Amino acid sequence: MLVVVLLIVIVLTGMALTFARSARVEATASANREAAAQARAIAEGAARAVLALGDDIPADAVEVGNGGAYWLIKPNFDDDRTWAFGIVDEAAKININSATADTLLKLPGMDDAIADAIVDWRDTDTEVTGSGAESEYYLLLPEPYNAKDQAFETVEELLLVRDVRPLELYGEDANRNGVLDANEDDASDSAPGDNRDGTLDRGLIDFVTVYSSETASSSDANGEPLVDVNSQQSTQQLLQVLNESLGDDRGAAVLGAIIAGRPHRNLFDMYYKANLTPEEFDQISPRLTASQSQGGGRGQGGGGGNGASQARIGLVDVNSAPREVLAALPGLEESDADALIAARSSLTDTSSASSSSSSTTGATTTTPTSLSWVLTALDREKVIGIGDYITNKSLQRSVDIVAVSAGGRAFERYRMVFDTSGDTPRILHWQRLTHLGWPLDPQILKDLRSGAAVSDLAQTTERKL
């Protein structure tokens, strides 16, 4: 009997221990699911706040709810060892649906074969462009498929294009956080493979988009019709604009020069022909347009542009584009991009700049809102040449949201692309990036899991690898 009782006790004890362990595992899993749901809710709440507030939303270590937090991270093109925070302008990138092969070729990591293959993938014909590839190539792959011969829908679709591998698209930045992490600078010791040169080699992902577009406006910010500098029928309205902005005497003189210089390729062309000052250009350009039908070029956004109503795809926002994108503009070289960056960085004139919070250093800087500063950076020929391809705004924007639950138990990460061209912002793309891992300083999670409050964390911008 004693043996039987002992056996029963042992069995019951084992069952109790197994049940207790199962209950503990289930409790842990339930807590993890709850934390993940909380992090997901924080991310979705941050997305709604971005849509509602735009650049007015805080971006770095924002406490939410009962100890949760979010960050809005973006590439820091000035320092690959420090995180940057804020919203990204999609128009600050090259649009792969409109860029020529020559423009694509000037981007980092590009060669003739990839540039031509990108053009072949999106064009509607079946003719091979230069060193490109059409369906004949893709159908011979182990897993065959046809060339799309339509516009790219996402940037990640580039991975279907010949010779575009993850290394070309993402560079060494495997977790897409814009920072050179330890595993991204250790050669072949760990994934991804890198050259161990102490510098983050960025892939195409930071410099290309499929979302940038704007509809050519027929009215100014006050709802008044834009006046076409190339139209003889608009001469009286043009004189009125010039007189209101520059005064009667100066307005009459500028009008004469504009009429004599017709047709104008774009408003930059008009600027030179009319011998305007940058200040005068800032005053009158928002109320003018240079129509394509009258002999102008494709037009440029912001202070210039054409009078057409069709969507203009791929205009580059020179007020926020990085050096690599500026250097890819038609007719420009790397030295021109450096000149543009220097001129943009030195802006202090409040007539052509507005104050905004810098997400890179936490300091307050000035961000240009006009295009007149471009006139001071490049010569006449290059300014007029890029005038057909640049704008001073971005209607499509993106944000990389990192959200963490209370106590740092779980995190979620999403990328959202949204459009602000309508009365209400709308989401164009929502992509989960949690699988890429925690993108910020690992010490942040350790501090949160040790009981630190978000307000007790060192400012993330002060953390440097």
VEXGUZA-594300 format. One record per residue (C-alpha): residue number from 0; residue in three letters; x, y, z. Coordinates in steps of 0.02 Angstrom, whole numbers, m for minus. Layout:
N
(NUM, "Ala", (X, Y, Z))
...
//
This chain:
465
(0, "Met", (0, 0, 0))
(1, "Leu", (141, 118, 44))
(2, "Val", (221, 91, m126))
(3, "Val", (56, 123, m214))
(4, "Val", (27, 281, m113))
(5, "Leu", (201, 343, m153))
(6, "Leu", (174, 310, m338))
(7, "Ile", (10, 404, m333))
(8, "Val", (92, 550, m242))
(9, "Ile", (233, 554, m370))
(10, "Val", (110, 551, m515))
(11, "Leu", (2, 687, m437))
(12, "Thr", (155, 791, m399))
(13, "Gly", (215, 775, m579))
(14, "Met", (43, 822, m642))
(15, "Ala", (39, 973, m527))
(16, "Leu", (212, 1029, m582))
(17, "Thr", (165, 1004, m765))
(18, "Phe", (4, 1102, m740))
(19, "Ala", (95, 1240, m647))
(20, "Arg", (226, 1252, m784))
(21, "Ser", (92, 1255, m918))
(22, "Ala", (m2, 1390, m823))
(23, "Arg", (158, 1491, m806))
(24, "Val", (197, 1473, m991))
(25, "Glu", (20, 1521, m1037))
(26, "Ala", (26, 1671, m919))
(27, "Thr", (191, 1726, m997))
(28, "Ala", (125, 1702, m1172))
(29, "Ser", (m34, 1797, m1127))
(30, "Ala", (70, 1940, m1055))
(31, "Asn", (176, 1941, m1212))
(32, "Arg", (22, 1946, m1323))
(33, "Glu", (m49, 2087, m1220))
(34, "Ala", (115, 2184, m1230))
(35, "Ala", (124, 2156, m1419))
(36, "Ala", (m55, 2217, m1437))
(37, "Gln", (m12, 2370, m1334))
(38, "Ala", (141, 2407, m1441))
(39, "Arg", (36, 2384, m1599))
(40, "Ala", (m96, 2503, m1531))
(41, "Ile", (37, 2631, m1490))
(42, "Ala", (107, 2619, m1667))
(43, "Glu", (m65, 2639, m1742))
(44, "Gly", (m100, 2786, m1628))
(45, "Ala", (64, 2866, m1678))
(46, "Ala", (15, 2843, m1861))
(47, "Arg", (m150, 2932, m1833))
(48, "Ala", (m58, 3072, m1744))
(49, "Val", (61, 3090, m1891))
(50, "Leu", (m85, 3105, m2010))
(51, "Ala", (m166, 3236, m1900))
(52, "Leu", (m15, 3339, m1845))
(53, "Gly", (118, 3316, m1980))
(54, "Asp", (284, 3394, m1931))
(55, "Asp", (211, 3462, m1769))
(56, "Ile", (214, 3287, m1693))
(57, "Pro", (358, 3247, m1573))
(58, "Ala", (469, 3113, m1648))
(59, "Asp", (597, 3058, m1518))
(60, "Ala", (553, 2949, m1366))
(61, "Val", (373, 3006, m1345))
(62, "Glu", (288, 2929, m1192))
(63, "Val", (115, 2859, m1226))
(64, "Gly", (m12, 2786, m1106))
(65, "Asn", (51, 2691, m955))
(66, "Gly", (237, 2685, m991))
(67, "Gly", (236, 2646, m1176))
(68, "Ala", (330, 2751, m1304))
(69, "Tyr", (360, 2778, m1489))
(70, "Trp", (496, 2847, m1601))
(71, "Leu", (489, 2906, m1782))
(72, "Ile", (657, 2860, m1857))
(73, "Lys", (733, 2912, m2023))
(74, "Pro", (904, 2907, m2108))
(75, "Asn", (1035, 3029, m2047))
(76, "Phe", (1133, 3067, m2205))
(77, "Asp", (1257, 3175, m2109))
(78, "Asp", (1309, 3043, m1982))
(79, "Asp", (1287, 2855, m2000))
(80, "Arg", (1325, 2827, m1815))
(81, "Thr", (1181, 2931, m1746))
(82, "Trp", (995, 2906, m1763))
(83, "Ala", (884, 3039, m1839))
(84, "Phe", (699, 3066, m1808))
(85, "Gly", (553, 3138, m1903))
(86, "Ile", (450, 3122, m2062))
(87, "Val", (528, 3087, m2232))
(88, "Asp", (479, 3177, m2392))
(89, "Glu", (453, 3052, m2531))
(90, "Ala", (484, 3190, m2659))
(91, "Ala", (660, 3202, m2588))
(92, "Lys", (697, 3041, m2683))
(93, "Ile", (711, 2989, m2866))
(94, "Asn", (551, 2912, m2932))
(95, "Ile", (593, 2749, m3020))
(96, "Asn", (433, 2761, m3122))
(97, "Ser", (485, 2921, m3210))
(98, "Ala", (675, 2936, m3198))
(99, "Thr", (776, 2907, m3356))
(100, "Ala", (912, 2774, m3362))
(101, "Asp", (1042, 2914, m3357))
(102, "Thr", (967, 2983, m3196))
(103, "Leu", (957, 2810, m3116))
(104, "Leu", (1137, 2776, m3165))
(105, "Lys", (1196, 2920, m3055))
(106, "Leu", (1125, 2840, m2897))
(107, "Pro", (1240, 2743, m2778))
(108, "Gly", (1274, 2562, m2826))
(109, "Met", (1200, 2579, m3000))
(110, "Asp", (1270, 2516, m3164))
(111, "Asp", (1208, 2520, m3343))
(112, "Ala", (1130, 2347, m3335))
(113, "Ile", (1025, 2384, m3180))
(114, "Ala", (971, 2556, m3240))
(115, "Asp", (916, 2489, m3409))
(116, "Ala", (831, 2338, m3329))
(117, "Ile", (730, 2454, m3217))
(118, "Val", (671, 2552, m3369))
(119, "Asp", (627, 2389, m3459))
(120, "Trp", (528, 2325, m3309))
(121, "Arg", (414, 2477, m3306))
(122, "Asp", (397, 2522, m3491))
(123, "Thr", (251, 2453, m3591))
(124, "Asp", (350, 2381, m3737))
(125, "Thr", (444, 2218, m3755))
(126, "Glu", (600, 2294, m3832))
(127, "Val", (761, 2277, m3731))
(128, "Thr", (835, 2445, m3681))
(129, "Gly", (1024, 2447, m3696))
(130, "Ser", (1090, 2322, m3569))
(131, "Gly", (918, 2293, m3496))
(132, "Ala", (806, 2140, m3488))
(133, "Glu", (631, 2091, m3542))
(134, "Ser", (526, 1935, m3519))
(135, "Glu", (647, 1829, m3623))
(136, "Tyr", (771, 1839, m3479))
(137, "Tyr", (651, 1815, m3335))
(138, "Leu", (564, 1666, m3414))
(139, "Leu", (729, 1570, m3415))
(140, "Leu", (751, 1586, m3226))
(141, "Pro", (728, 1431, m3115))
(142, "Glu", (565, 1511, m3056))
(143, "Pro", (510, 1601, m3214))
(144, "Tyr", (400, 1754, m3227))
(145, "Asn", (365, 1892, m3353))
(146, "Ala", (432, 2068, m3350))
(147, "Lys", (293, 2176, m3279))
(148, "Asp", (295, 2310, m3415))
(149, "Gln", (198, 2424, m3300))
(150, "Ala", (239, 2549, m3165))
(151, "Phe", (320, 2492, m3002))
(152, "Glu", (196, 2483, m2859))
(153, "Thr", (324, 2473, m2719))
(154, "Val", (510, 2502, m2706))
(155, "Glu", (533, 2321, m2647))
(156, "Glu", (473, 2267, m2819))
(157, "Leu", (649, 2309, m2877))
(158, "Leu", (702, 2140, m2808))
(159, "Leu", (615, 2061, m2957))
(160, "Val", (724, 2160, m3078))
(161, "Arg", (880, 2077, m3148))
(162, "Asp", (1038, 2102, m3045))
(163, "Val", (947, 2192, m2902))
(164, "Arg", (984, 2091, m2745))
(165, "Pro", (951, 2139, m2564))
(166, "Leu", (1129, 2209, m2558))
(167, "Glu", (1089, 2331, m2699))
(168, "Leu", (921, 2379, m2626))
(169, "Tyr", (961, 2388, m2440))
(170, "Gly", (1150, 2407, m2444))
(171, "Glu", (1236, 2360, m2281))
(172, "Asp", (1089, 2426, m2181))
(173, "Ala", (1005, 2257, m2154))
(174, "Asn", (884, 2319, m2020))
(175, "Arg", (849, 2482, m2114))
(176, "Asn", (877, 2595, m1964))
(177, "Gly", (997, 2714, m2052))
(178, "Val", (1138, 2675, m1930))
(179, "Leu", (1297, 2571, m1950))
(180, "Asp", (1269, 2432, m1823))
(181, "Ala", (1408, 2316, m1764))
(182, "Asn", (1350, 2170, m1872))
(183, "Glu", (1350, 2286, m2024))
(184, "Asp", (1535, 2323, m2006))
(185, "Asp", (1614, 2154, m1970))
(186, "Ala", (1649, 2088, m2145))
(187, "Ser", (1582, 1910, m2159))
(188, "Asp", (1578, 1872, m1972))
(189, "Ser", (1389, 1895, m1969))
(190, "Ala", (1249, 1940, m2089))
(191, "Pro", (1241, 2047, m2190))
(192, "Gly", (1403, 2039, m2286))
(193, "Asp", (1493, 2206, m2282))
(194, "Asn", (1661, 2282, m2325))
(195, "Arg", (1709, 2328, m2146))
(196, "Asp", (1764, 2504, m2195))
(197, "Gly", (1681, 2595, m2050))
(198, "Thr", (1553, 2678, m2163))
(199, "Leu", (1373, 2629, m2196))
(200, "Asp", (1350, 2593, m2380))
(201, "Arg", (1168, 2637, m2408))
(202, "Gly", (1066, 2546, m2536))
(203, "Leu", (941, 2616, m2659))
(204, "Ile", (801, 2607, m2531))
(205, "Asp", (847, 2777, m2456))
(206, "Phe", (856, 2867, m2623))
(207, "Val", (712, 2801, m2729))
(208, "Thr", (523, 2803, m2719))
(209, "Val", (368, 2760, m2820))
(210, "Tyr", (252, 2883, m2732))
(211, "Ser", (308, 3060, m2776))
(212, "Ser", (182, 3153, m2884))
(213, "Glu", (83, 3313, m2886))
(214, "Thr", (m54, 3385, m2994))
(215, "Ala", (m9, 3544, m3084))
(216, "Ser", (m108, 3680, m2996))
(217, "Ser", (m208, 3812, m3088))
(218, "Ser", (m222, 3927, m2938))
(219, "Asp", (m110, 4003, m2805))
(220, "Ala", (m119, 3981, m2617))
(221, "Asn", (m262, 4108, m2607))
(222, "Gly", (m364, 4019, m2740))
(223, "Glu", (m327, 4149, m2875))
(224, "Pro", (m290, 4084, m3051))
(225, "Leu", (m106, 4070, m3093))
(226, "Val", (m50, 4190, m3228))
(227, "Asp", (39, 4114, m3377))
(228, "Val", (197, 4212, m3421))
(229, "Asn", (198, 4134, m3595))
(230, "Ser", (20, 4184, m3641))
(231, "Gln", (m12, 4345, m3735))
(232, "Gln", (m193, 4341, m3676))
(233, "Ser", (m134, 4350, m3494))
(234, "Thr", (m30, 4507, m3514))
(235, "Gln", (m151, 4620, m3420))
(236, "Gln", (m165, 4498, m3274))
(237, "Leu", (24, 4480, m3274))
(238, "Leu", (45, 4668, m3261))
(239, "Gln", (m74, 4672, m3114))
(240, "Val", (26, 4538, m3023))
(241, "Leu", (190, 4628, m3055))
(242, "Asn", (122, 4798, m3001))
(243, "Glu", (48, 4728, m2841))
(244, "Ser", (210, 4639, m2795))
(245, "Leu", (346, 4754, m2863))
(246, "Gly", (265, 4924, m2885))
(247, "Asp", (205, 5009, m3044))
(248, "Asp", (374, 5066, m3112))
(249, "Arg", (467, 4906, m3079))
(250, "Gly", (316, 4803, m3132))
(251, "Ala", (308, 4889, m3302))
(252, "Ala", (494, 4861, m3331))
(253, "Val", (484, 4677, m3285))
(254, "Leu", (331, 4653, m3395))
(255, "Gly", (424, 4721, m3545))
(256, "Ala", (568, 4601, m3515))
(257, "Ile", (450, 4452, m3493))
(258, "Ile", (359, 4491, m3655))
(259, "Ala", (522, 4513, m3749))
(260, "Gly", (590, 4349, m3682))
(261, "Arg", (443, 4237, m3728))
(262, "Pro", (432, 4089, m3734))
(263, "His", (504, 4047, m3562))
(264, "Arg", (552, 3866, m3531))
(265, "Asn", (506, 3884, m3348))
(266, "Leu", (500, 4019, m3215))
(267, "Phe", (687, 4008, m3187))
(268, "Asp", (711, 4050, m3370))
(269, "Met", (594, 4199, m3345))
(270, "Tyr", (695, 4252, m3193))
(271, "Tyr", (853, 4272, m3294))
(272, "Lys", (771, 4352, m3445))
(273, "Ala", (680, 4480, m3338))
(274, "Asn", (835, 4520, m3232))
(275, "Leu", (742, 4488, m3070))
(276, "Thr", (819, 4479, m2898))
(277, "Pro", (793, 4322, m2792))
(278, "Glu", (681, 4424, m2677))
(279, "Glu", (574, 4479, m2823))
(280, "Phe", (566, 4300, m2885))
(281, "Asp", (501, 4246, m2714))
(282, "Gln", (367, 4380, m2721))
(283, "Ile", (295, 4343, m2893))
(284, "Ser", (333, 4161, m2933))
(285, "Pro", (195, 4086, m2822))
(286, "Arg", (67, 4177, m2929))
(287, "Leu", (139, 4130, m3099))
(288, "Thr", (158, 3981, m3214))
(289, "Ala", (250, 3946, m3377))
(290, "Ser", (139, 3841, m3487))
(291, "Gln", (207, 3694, m3583))
(292, "Ser", (90, 3730, m3728))
(293, "Gln", (171, 3898, m3757))
(294, "Gly", (344, 3827, m3778))
(295, "Gly", (395, 3804, m3596))
(296, "Gly", (472, 3648, m3524))
(297, "Arg", (395, 3512, m3417))
(298, "Gly", (375, 3639, m3279))
(299, "Gln", (434, 3641, m3099))
(300, "Gly", (339, 3639, m2940))
(301, "Gly", (321, 3772, m2807))
(302, "Gly", (375, 3936, m2881))
(303, "Gly", (364, 3872, m3058))
(304, "Gly", (278, 3742, m3161))
(305, "Asn", (172, 3725, m3312))
(306, "Gly", (m11, 3756, m3337))
(307, "Ala", (m56, 3577, m3376))
(308, "Ser", (m181, 3485, m3266))
(309, "Gln", (m102, 3313, m3277))
(310, "Ala", (m8, 3236, m3132))
(311, "Arg", (178, 3269, m3132))
(312, "Ile", (271, 3116, m3071))
(313, "Gly", (442, 3121, m2993))
(314, "Leu", (479, 3305, m2962))
(315, "Val", (620, 3315, m2833))
(316, "Asp", (600, 3422, m2678))
(317, "Val", (767, 3511, m2675))
(318, "Asn", (727, 3583, m2504))
(319, "Ser", (746, 3412, m2421))
(320, "Ala", (833, 3296, m2546))
(321, "Pro", (1000, 3220, m2490))
(322, "Arg", (1161, 3247, m2586))
(323, "Glu", (1148, 3083, m2682))
(324, "Val", (978, 3130, m2752))
(325, "Leu", (1029, 3307, m2797))
(326, "Ala", (1181, 3240, m2890))
(327, "Ala", (1065, 3130, m2994))
(328, "Leu", (967, 3278, m3064))
(329, "Pro", (992, 3300, m3252))
(330, "Gly", (1144, 3402, m3296))
(331, "Leu", (1215, 3407, m3120))
(332, "Glu", (1377, 3337, m3052))
(333, "Glu", (1432, 3295, m2875))
(334, "Ser", (1510, 3468, m2856))
(335, "Asp", (1342, 3546, m2901))
(336, "Ala", (1257, 3441, m2768))
(337, "Asp", (1386, 3501, m2641))
(338, "Ala", (1350, 3681, m2692))
(339, "Leu", (1164, 3654, m2669))
(340, "Ile", (1188, 3575, m2499))
(341, "Ala", (1301, 3719, m2444))
(342, "Ala", (1178, 3852, m2504))
(343, "Arg", (1031, 3763, m2423))
(344, "Ser", (1123, 3741, m2258))
(345, "Ser", (1172, 3924, m2246))
(346, "Leu", (997, 3994, m2264))
(347, "Thr", (953, 4123, m2132))
(348, "Asp", (838, 4239, m2229))
(349, "Thr", (664, 4221, m2153))
(350, "Ser", (586, 4272, m2318))
(351, "Ser", (641, 4107, m2395))
(352, "Ala", (651, 3996, m2241))
(353, "Ser", (539, 3943, m2098))
(354, "Ser", (590, 3879, m1927))
(355, "Ser", (566, 3697, m1890))
(356, "Ser", (634, 3573, m1765))
(357, "Ser", (781, 3474, m1827))
(358, "Ser", (760, 3288, m1796))
(359, "Thr", (944, 3252, m1814))
(360, "Thr", (1020, 3348, m1670))
(361, "Gly", (871, 3413, m1573))
(362, "Ala", (921, 3591, m1617))
(363, "Thr", (813, 3720, m1704))
(364, "Thr", (864, 3752, m1883))
(365, "Thr", (789, 3832, m2037))
(366, "Thr", (712, 3735, m2180))
(367, "Pro", (692, 3822, m2347))
(368, "Thr", (517, 3839, m2417))
(369, "Ser", (553, 3933, m2578))
(370, "Leu", (662, 3895, m2729))
(371, "Ser", (754, 4060, m2749))
(372, "Trp", (904, 3996, m2651))
(373, "Val", (942, 3878, m2795))
(374, "Leu", (980, 4031, m2901))
(375, "Thr", (1128, 4072, m2788))
(376, "Ala", (1203, 3898, m2794))
(377, "Leu", (1214, 3856, m2980))
(378, "Asp", (1248, 3944, m3144))
(379, "Arg", (1109, 3997, m3261))
(380, "Glu", (1114, 3848, m3378))
(381, "Lys", (1104, 3720, m3239))
(382, "Val", (967, 3812, m3144))
(383, "Ile", (857, 3821, m3299))
(384, "Gly", (898, 3639, m3339))
(385, "Ile", (841, 3571, m3170))
(386, "Gly", (694, 3691, m3165))
(387, "Asp", (592, 3562, m3259))
(388, "Tyr", (624, 3429, m3127))
(389, "Ile", (617, 3511, m2955))
(390, "Thr", (486, 3568, m2832))
(391, "Asn", (481, 3649, m2660))
(392, "Lys", (357, 3529, m2581))
(393, "Ser", (319, 3347, m2552))
(394, "Leu", (138, 3292, m2551))
(395, "Gln", (182, 3111, m2514))
(396, "Arg", (277, 3074, m2354))
(397, "Ser", (332, 2922, m2256))
(398, "Val", (367, 2880, m2076))
(399, "Asp", (455, 2734, m1989))
(400, "Ile", (364, 2704, m1824))
(401, "Val", (445, 2608, m1681))
(402, "Ala", (328, 2576, m1534))
(403, "Val", (367, 2489, m1369))
(404, "Ser", (247, 2430, m1234))
(405, "Ala", (260, 2475, m1052))
(406, "Gly", (414, 2402, m971))
(407, "Gly", (493, 2365, m1140))
(408, "Arg", (412, 2193, m1146))
(409, "Ala", (367, 2202, m1333))
(410, "Phe", (393, 2316, m1481))
(411, "Glu", (318, 2340, m1653))
(412, "Arg", (385, 2432, m1805))
(413, "Tyr", (290, 2492, m1958))
(414, "Arg", (325, 2599, m2110))
(415, "Met", (183, 2709, m2171))
(416, "Val", (176, 2809, m2333))
(417, "Phe", (37, 2937, m2341))
(418, "Asp", (m29, 3068, m2461))
(419, "Thr", (m72, 3246, m2409))
(420, "Ser", (m134, 3312, m2575))
(421, "Gly", (m318, 3301, m2529))
(422, "Asp", (m421, 3379, m2391))
(423, "Thr", (m388, 3226, m2281))
(424, "Pro", (m221, 3132, m2278))
(425, "Arg", (m237, 2953, m2339))
(426, "Ile", (m124, 2802, m2313))
(427, "Leu", (m43, 2734, m2471))
(428, "His", (64, 2597, m2395))
(429, "Trp", (74, 2509, m2225))
(430, "Gln", (217, 2387, m2200))
(431, "Arg", (264, 2289, m2043))
(432, "Leu", (452, 2291, m2008))
(433, "Thr", (455, 2210, m1835))
(434, "His", (545, 2058, m1905))
(435, "Leu", (699, 2165, m1937))
(436, "Gly", (730, 2177, m1750))
(437, "Trp", (747, 2320, m1627))
(438, "Pro", (816, 2467, m1729))
(439, "Leu", (872, 2585, m1591))
(440, "Asp", (1005, 2575, m1455))
(441, "Pro", (986, 2407, m1364))
(442, "Gln", (1016, 2498, m1200))
(443, "Ile", (845, 2581, m1218))
(444, "Leu", (756, 2413, m1204))
(445, "Lys", (870, 2361, m1060))
(446, "Asp", (831, 2521, m966))
(447, "Leu", (643, 2502, m993))
(448, "Arg", (647, 2319, m938))
(449, "Ser", (744, 2371, m783))
(450, "Gly", (601, 2485, m732))
(451, "Ala", (660, 2651, m803))
(452, "Ala", (526, 2773, m858))
(453, "Val", (530, 2844, m1033))
(454, "Ser", (564, 3016, m959))
(455, "Asp", (716, 2943, m870))
(456, "Leu", (796, 2883, m1033))
(457, "Ala", (940, 2983, m1103))
(458, "Gln", (885, 3076, m1256))
(459, "Thr", (902, 2957, m1401))
(460, "Thr", (989, 3091, m1504))
(461, "Glu", (1129, 3090, m1376))
(462, "Arg", (1160, 2905, m1401))
(463, "Lys", (1300, 2872, m1523))
(464, "Leu", (1371, 2704, m1573))
//
